[in-house]
């Protein structure tokens, strides 16, 4: 495998004001920035929503790009990056008023999907149509640097990044594999077959374990992040589309689309310890839950319900659905500011 830099094709600075344009409306949006905030990519409406978690209100919704999917917030909390799955760019918006400040072009047929804005300030994103992963260094600078790393697998969809930003792992839906990409040596590429249709992926906070959910075989799989050897395989609920590890590192949760629920896995014992009903099987198709996201303190789980245009807020301790937050059409990707 060869690592190569991709020329910067497009970085677009935009200085437009928020819709409405008057100082009062802009001030109102900015004044809410102290509140905990949820951002939602609405893949059917081609919009980006901002939800005030204190009031539960959607305070802003703007046009974004075609078929937007995953989201990631910047380390300084001032921006949110959006993977434009129906196109070829990663678009960056201010968290205050959702003004778009950059459009980062990845090249022909990119179809970016999974995205991480690393604490070292680089953005990592899968380019499913190119069978690759991009690292974008200095994404908001005048001259961002692009490096593309091939996975050579079909449907490289979601990703996880190591704490030192030197390794990326992808789930490859089409190839039914998980791939480890060494960013220091692109020849050091390791791919393993894992379950049926692996999609969800999450790395333990200390980097000690990689967890994957295989939606086609209703399993969660623990891998050794270095050797890619399978350590544990666990049965989950039906169609575990996503897997997310709690920020505290004690449990992983899968988003079980067909069951309308969550499976909670203790990471020390590698055993299922409980299930949480979100919509339940009776309403699963009417809700169609997809992406899940933890609050930073690990007390809440946010569950995107694409068909009902809502996000369920779940209290982790009790397993209670506290409320359903309104979004745009087809809410999917989620990002949060505490």
C-alpha positions as CSV (number, residue, x, y, z in Angstrom):
1,X,0.0,0.0,0.0
2,X,1.2,3.5,-0.8
3,X,0.4,6.6,1.1
4,X,0.0,9.7,-0.8
5,X,-1.1,13.3,-0.4
6,X,-4.2,14.4,-2.2
7,X,-4.1,17.9,-3.7
8,X,-6.4,20.4,-2.0
9,X,-9.3,20.7,-4.4
10,X,-11.6,23.0,-2.5
11,X,-11.6,24.9,0.7
12,X,-14.4,27.4,0.8
13,X,-14.7,30.2,3.3
14,X,-18.2,31.6,3.8
15,X,-19.2,34.6,5.7
16,X,-23.0,34.6,5.3
17,X,-25.1,35.4,8.4
18,X,-27.6,33.0,9.9
19,X,-31.0,33.0,8.2
20,X,-33.2,35.9,9.2
21,X,-30.1,38.1,9.2
22,X,-31.2,40.4,12.1
23,X,-29.0,41.0,15.1
24,X,-31.7,39.8,17.5
25,X,-32.0,36.4,15.9
26,X,-28.3,35.9,15.7
27,X,-27.8,37.0,19.3
28,X,-30.5,34.6,20.4
29,X,-28.7,31.7,18.8
30,X,-25.4,32.7,20.3
31,X,-26.9,33.2,23.8
32,X,-28.0,29.6,23.8
33,X,-24.4,28.3,23.2
34,X,-23.9,27.9,27.0
35,X,-26.6,25.2,27.0
36,X,-25.9,21.6,26.2
37,X,-26.5,21.1,22.5
38,X,-27.3,18.3,20.1
39,X,-26.6,18.4,16.4
40,X,-28.4,16.1,14.0
41,X,-27.7,15.4,10.3
42,X,-31.1,14.9,8.6
43,X,-30.3,12.6,5.7
44,X,-33.7,12.7,4.0
45,X,-34.2,16.4,4.4
46,X,-30.6,17.3,3.5
47,X,-30.4,19.6,6.5
48,X,-28.5,20.1,9.8
49,X,-30.4,20.7,13.0
50,X,-29.4,22.2,16.3
51,X,-31.3,21.1,19.4
52,X,-31.1,22.9,22.8
53,X,-31.0,20.0,25.3
54,X,-32.1,22.3,28.2
55,X,-35.4,23.1,26.6
56,X,-35.7,20.1,24.2
57,X,-36.4,22.6,21.3
58,X,-34.9,22.5,17.8
59,X,-33.6,26.0,17.7
60,X,-32.1,26.0,14.2
61,X,-32.3,24.0,11.0
62,X,-30.4,24.9,7.8
63,X,-29.7,23.3,4.4
64,X,-26.6,21.2,4.4
65,X,-25.7,18.8,1.6
66,X,-27.1,15.8,-0.2
67,X,-27.7,12.8,2.1
68,X,-25.7,14.0,5.1
69,X,-24.7,11.3,7.5
70,X,-22.2,11.3,10.4
71,X,-21.1,14.3,12.5
72,X,-18.2,15.2,14.7
73,X,-17.5,18.2,16.9
74,X,-14.1,20.0,16.9
75,X,-11.9,19.7,20.0
76,X,-12.5,23.4,20.8
77,X,-16.3,22.9,20.5
78,X,-16.6,25.8,18.0
79,X,-17.3,23.7,14.9
80,X,-19.1,20.6,13.7
81,X,-18.0,18.5,10.7
82,X,-20.5,16.8,8.5
83,X,-19.8,13.8,6.1
84,X,-21.8,14.4,2.9
85,X,-22.5,10.8,2.0
86,X,-24.3,11.8,-1.2
87,X,-21.4,13.8,-2.5
88,X,-17.6,14.2,-2.1
89,X,-17.0,16.7,0.7
90,X,-16.7,17.2,4.4
91,X,-18.5,20.4,5.3
92,X,-17.7,22.3,8.5
93,X,-20.1,24.6,10.3
94,X,-19.9,26.9,13.3
95,X,-21.7,25.5,16.3
96,X,-23.2,28.9,17.2
97,X,-25.2,29.8,14.1
98,X,-24.5,26.8,11.7
99,X,-22.7,29.1,9.3
100,X,-20.7,26.9,6.9
101,X,-17.1,27.9,7.0
102,X,-15.4,25.2,4.9
103,X,-16.1,22.5,2.3
104,X,-13.3,20.0,2.1
105,X,-13.2,18.2,-1.2
106,X,-12.1,14.5,-1.2
107,X,-12.3,13.7,-4.9
108,X,-14.4,11.8,-7.3
109,X,-16.9,9.2,-5.9
110,X,-15.7,9.8,-2.3
111,X,-19.0,9.2,-0.5
112,X,-17.7,10.2,2.9
113,X,-19.5,8.5,5.9
114,X,-17.8,7.8,9.2
115,X,-16.0,10.7,10.7
116,X,-13.9,11.6,13.8
117,X,-12.5,15.0,14.7
118,X,-9.5,13.9,16.7
119,X,-8.2,15.8,19.8
120,X,-5.0,16.5,17.8
121,X,-7.3,18.6,15.5
122,X,-7.1,16.4,12.4
123,X,-10.3,15.1,10.8
124,X,-10.5,11.4,9.9
125,X,-13.2,10.2,7.5
126,X,-14.0,7.2,5.4
127,X,-14.4,7.5,1.7
128,X,-16.6,4.6,0.9
129,X,-16.6,5.1,-2.8
130,X,-12.8,5.2,-3.0
131,X,-12.2,2.3,-0.6
132,X,-10.1,4.5,1.6
133,X,-9.7,6.7,4.7
134,X,-8.7,10.3,4.6
135,X,-6.7,12.3,7.2
136,X,-7.3,16.1,6.9
137,X,-4.7,18.0,8.8
138,X,-5.4,21.7,9.6
139,X,-9.0,21.4,8.2
140,X,-9.8,25.1,9.0
141,X,-6.4,26.5,7.8
142,X,-5.9,28.2,4.5
143,X,-4.0,25.2,3.3
144,X,-5.4,22.0,4.8
145,X,-3.4,18.8,4.0
146,X,-5.1,15.7,2.7
147,X,-3.6,12.2,3.0
148,X,-5.5,9.2,1.6
149,X,-5.0,5.6,2.9
150,X,-6.4,2.7,1.0
151,X,-8.4,-0.1,2.7
152,X,-9.1,-1.9,-0.6
153,X,-12.3,-3.1,0.9
154,X,-15.9,-2.6,-0.3
155,X,-18.0,-0.3,1.8
156,X,-15.5,1.1,4.3
157,X,-18.3,2.7,6.3
158,X,-17.5,3.6,9.9
159,X,-14.2,4.1,11.7
160,X,-12.3,4.4,15.0
161,X,-9.1,6.3,15.6
162,X,-6.4,5.5,18.1
163,X,-5.6,8.0,20.9
164,X,-2.2,8.8,19.3
165,X,-3.8,9.2,15.8
166,X,-1.5,6.8,14.2
167,X,-4.0,4.0,13.6
168,X,-7.4,3.8,12.0
169,X,-9.9,0.9,12.0
170,X,-12.8,0.6,9.6
171,X,-15.8,-1.6,9.2
172,X,-16.2,-2.7,5.6
173,X,-19.9,-3.5,5.0
174,X,-19.5,-4.8,1.5
175,X,-16.5,-7.0,2.2
176,X,-17.8,-8.2,5.6
177,X,-14.4,-7.2,7.1
178,X,-12.7,-5.0,9.6
179,X,-9.5,-3.3,8.5
180,X,-6.6,-1.9,10.5
181,X,-4.7,0.9,8.8
182,X,-1.3,1.9,10.1
183,X,-0.9,5.6,9.2
184,X,2.9,5.5,9.7
185,X,3.3,2.6,7.2
186,X,0.5,2.1,4.7
187,X,1.9,-1.3,3.7
188,X,1.0,-2.5,7.2
189,X,-2.6,-3.2,6.4
190,X,-4.5,-5.9,8.3
191,X,-8.0,-7.1,7.3
192,X,-10.1,-9.8,9.0
193,X,-13.5,-11.3,8.2
194,X,-15.8,-10.6,11.1
195,X,-19.5,-11.7,11.3
196,X,-22.1,-10.7,8.7
197,X,-22.2,-7.0,7.7
198,X,-20.0,-5.4,10.4
199,X,-20.9,-1.8,10.7
200,X,-20.7,-0.4,14.3
201,X,-17.3,0.2,15.7
202,X,-15.8,1.7,18.8
203,X,-12.3,1.7,20.5
204,X,-12.0,1.5,24.2
205,X,-10.8,4.9,25.6
206,X,-7.4,3.5,26.6
207,X,-7.0,1.8,23.2
208,X,-7.0,-1.7,24.8
209,X,-9.9,-3.2,22.9
210,X,-11.7,-2.8,19.6
211,X,-15.5,-3.6,19.5
212,X,-17.5,-4.1,16.4
213,X,-21.2,-4.9,15.8
214,X,-22.1,-7.2,13.0
215,X,-25.7,-6.3,12.0
216,X,-26.3,-9.3,9.8
217,X,-25.3,-11.9,12.4
218,X,-26.7,-10.1,15.5
219,X,-23.3,-10.1,17.2
220,X,-20.8,-7.9,19.0
221,X,-17.2,-8.9,18.6
222,X,-14.2,-7.8,20.6
223,X,-10.9,-7.7,18.6
224,X,-7.3,-7.2,19.7
225,X,-6.6,-3.8,18.2
226,X,-3.0,-4.7,17.1
227,X,-3.2,-8.3,16.0
228,X,-6.9,-8.1,14.9
229,X,-7.5,-11.5,16.6
230,X,-11.0,-12.1,17.9
231,X,-11.2,-12.2,21.7
232,X,-14.9,-12.5,22.3
233,X,-18.1,-12.9,20.3
234,X,-21.4,-12.0,22.0
235,X,-25.0,-12.3,20.8
236,X,-27.0,-9.0,20.8
237,X,-30.4,-7.9,19.9
238,X,-31.6,-8.0,16.3
239,X,-29.7,-6.0,13.7
240,X,-27.1,-4.1,15.8
241,X,-26.5,-1.2,13.5
242,X,-24.2,0.8,15.7
243,X,-22.0,0.1,18.7
244,X,-20.7,2.8,21.1
245,X,-18.5,2.5,24.2
246,X,-19.4,4.7,27.2
247,X,-16.9,7.5,27.7
248,X,-16.1,6.0,31.1
249,X,-15.0,2.8,29.3
250,X,-17.0,0.3,31.4
251,X,-19.7,-0.8,28.9
252,X,-20.6,-0.9,25.2
253,X,-24.1,-0.4,23.8
254,X,-25.4,-1.7,20.5
255,X,-28.3,0.0,18.7
256,X,-30.6,-2.9,17.8
257,X,-32.8,-1.6,14.9
258,X,-35.2,-4.6,14.6
259,X,-35.8,-4.8,18.3
260,X,-36.1,-1.1,18.9
261,X,-33.7,-1.4,21.8
262,X,-30.2,-1.3,23.2
263,X,-27.9,-4.2,24.3
264,X,-25.6,-3.3,27.2
265,X,-22.3,-5.2,27.3
266,X,-19.9,-5.2,30.3
267,X,-16.5,-4.8,28.8
268,X,-14.6,-6.5,31.7
269,X,-16.6,-9.7,31.5
270,X,-17.6,-9.5,27.9
271,X,-21.2,-10.4,28.8
272,X,-24.5,-8.8,28.2
273,X,-25.7,-7.3,31.4
274,X,-29.1,-5.8,30.4
275,X,-31.3,-4.6,27.6
276,X,-33.0,-1.2,27.3
277,X,-36.2,-0.8,25.4
278,X,-36.4,2.4,23.4
279,X,-39.4,1.9,21.1
280,X,-39.8,-1.9,21.4
281,X,-40.5,-4.3,18.6
282,X,-44.0,-3.0,18.2
283,X,-42.8,0.4,17.1
284,X,-39.4,-0.5,15.8
285,X,-40.3,0.0,12.1
286,X,-42.2,3.2,12.8
287,X,-39.2,4.6,14.6
288,X,-36.3,2.9,12.8
289,X,-33.5,3.7,15.3
290,X,-30.0,4.1,13.9
291,X,-27.1,6.1,15.4
292,X,-26.5,6.2,19.1
293,X,-24.4,8.8,21.1
294,X,-23.4,9.1,24.7
295,X,-23.4,12.3,26.7
296,X,-19.9,13.1,27.9
297,X,-20.8,12.3,31.5
298,X,-22.2,8.9,30.5
299,X,-25.6,9.5,32.0
300,X,-27.6,9.8,28.8
301,X,-27.8,7.9,25.5
302,X,-29.2,9.7,22.4
303,X,-30.8,7.4,19.9
304,X,-31.6,8.7,16.4
305,X,-35.0,7.5,15.2
306,X,-34.9,8.2,11.4
307,X,-38.5,7.3,10.4
308,X,-40.2,9.4,13.1
309,X,-37.8,12.4,12.8
310,X,-37.0,12.2,16.5
311,X,-34.1,11.5,18.8
312,X,-34.9,9.6,22.0
313,X,-33.1,10.7,25.1
314,X,-32.5,7.7,27.4
315,X,-31.4,7.8,31.0
316,X,-28.7,5.1,31.2
317,X,-29.1,4.3,34.9
318,X,-32.8,3.6,34.7
319,X,-33.2,2.7,31.0
320,X,-36.1,5.2,30.8
321,X,-36.9,7.2,27.7
322,X,-37.0,10.7,29.2
323,X,-38.3,12.5,26.1
324,X,-38.2,12.6,22.3
325,X,-36.5,15.5,20.6
326,X,-37.8,16.8,17.3
327,X,-35.4,16.9,14.3
328,X,-35.6,17.4,10.6
329,X,-36.5,14.6,8.1
330,X,-34.5,11.4,8.6
331,X,-32.3,12.4,11.5
332,X,-29.3,10.1,11.6
333,X,-25.8,11.4,12.4
334,X,-25.4,12.9,15.9
335,X,-22.9,15.2,17.7
336,X,-23.0,16.8,21.1
337,X,-21.7,19.8,23.0
338,X,-21.9,19.4,26.8
